[in-house]
Each structure stands twice: as structure tokens, then as C-alpha cells.
């Protein structure tokens, strides 16, 4: 019996399916109809940092073909992650203005306002994933994003525009160095 299960698992392992998993952000939960107006100030984005990891032929995992932009959003005033991450009362709205990779982007980010599911070092963390290809040498990639902070009354802050760029070249397993964009002064 064990050999049949092993053989089946081996046979299924050679498919073209993407088997990576990334936690998807949750849509913003609308304010309850018992609340007449927002009593908390609208969140404002202080800065956005990003790093980019490209698909590579050096990684022999199911994630090798994926490119990942990790966005770290620092709010002007910190707001903790919600107790129930599936129903956040604040979050961010992402708009893709321009991209060299737009045909390959996974669109979960751009369907509406979404809440953070992870935080690190006082920043809300998001990962934008696209099918990049597992190449030894990558072409240049650019992503121009507009990001708004949003609350559950669907009020939006002023946008923060982010131009995330990767110059291309030989791939590595490492992400590019972190780039930071200040948003408050814009």
C-alpha cells in the first residue's frame, strides 16, 4: 500500500500547477448599520517600503517561477491587526497604474479594499505575487501602484504612489534591497 501511495504522490508531483501558497488578504468588513458615523480618524500612510524577489532557475521548489513584491506599509498612527482577520475594519486599496508584468499578475490585490493579515516591525505586510518565469537572467520589471488607506466606512486617505522597480539581470534566491518611499510629505 505504501508503494502505491508513494508512486501516486510521485506521479502527481510532475504537473505544471502552481503549488505555492500565500495567505490572501481579506476584504474590508463594512461598518455595521448601527454606527452612524466614523469616530476614529482615517488612517494615513506614512511610508511604503518594498523588496522584489524574482523567479529563478536556482530554486527547485514549486515557487521558483513566482515573482514576489513584499510591501511594508507604515501607517502614521499604528493600528493593531484585527482580532478576526477575516473581517478587518481597516486596510488598504491597491491600484495598479502601470506594469511591465501586468498580464501575469495574480489579481486578488486589485478587486477592492483589503485588510492586512500580517504585521512586522510596526508595518502591515502584503505580498503581490506574479508568474515571473524561472529564468537564469530576468528582464527589467516595473510596477507603478497607487495605495490608499481605507476604513470600514470606505473613506480613503490621500494616495501614496509607489514605483517598484527591479533592474533585471542574473537571478538569485535573495530579494532586492528594501526601497522606502515617504508618503506623508507628498
HELIX and SHEET records of a PDB file:
HELIX    1   1 UNK A    2  UNK A   12  1                                  11    
HELIX    2   2 UNK A   85  UNK A   87  5                                   3    
HELIX    3   3 UNK A  102  UNK A  104  5                                   3    
HELIX    4   4 UNK A  107  UNK A  110  5                                   4    
SHEET    1   A 2 UNK A  26  UNK A  27  0                                        
SHEET    2   A 2 UNK A 114  UNK A 115 -1                                        
SHEET    1   B 5 UNK A 118  UNK A 120  0                                        
SHEET    2   B 5 UNK A 123  UNK A 131 -1                                        
SHEET    3   B 5 UNK A  66  UNK A  75 -1                                        
SHEET    4   B 5 UNK A  45  UNK A  53 -1                                        
SHEET    5   B 5 UNK A 179  UNK A 182 -1                                        
SHEET    1   C 3 UNK A  90  UNK A  99  0                                        
SHEET    2   C 3 UNK A 141  UNK A 151 -1                                        
SHEET    3   C 3 UNK A 160  UNK A 166 -1                                        
SHEET    1   D 2 UNK A 137  UNK A 138  0                                        
SHEET    2   D 2 UNK A 169  UNK A 170 -1                                        
END                                                                             
